[in-house]
Amino acid sequence: QLTGRWYSIGLASNSNWFKEKRHLMKMCTTIISTTAEGNLEVTSTYPKGDQCVTRNSLYTKTEQPGRFSYTSPRWGSKHNVHVVETNYEEYALVATQISKSTGSSTMVLLYS
């Protein structure tokens, strides 16, 4: 039910990286689709400089409904993704617990 086009309208994190880079960040458009196995294909497009950059991620479903896992191939960080709340049409609140060798952080994203 979470599939479709979403626009990020809010982002918060307690990570040091986010605190240092938040003034450079722009909101993105995200398209979510499902695989035959019930995983989520997440394609986010965001402005960077004078061009648009697209990032593709595969969120693997877990045994708990609304929870997914993802490992960043670029950074090796582990992401536990949780759909906190949504009405599937107007908004979705997604929280991610990120673990990497330097520590852990939390990111919360509001889609509309």
Secondary structure, 3 states (H helix, E strand, C coil): CCCEEEEEEEEEECCHHHHHHHHHCCCCEEEEEECCCCCEEEEEEEEECCEEEEEEEEEEECCCCCEEEEECCCCCCEEEEEEEEECCCCCEEEEEEEEECCEEEEEEEEEC
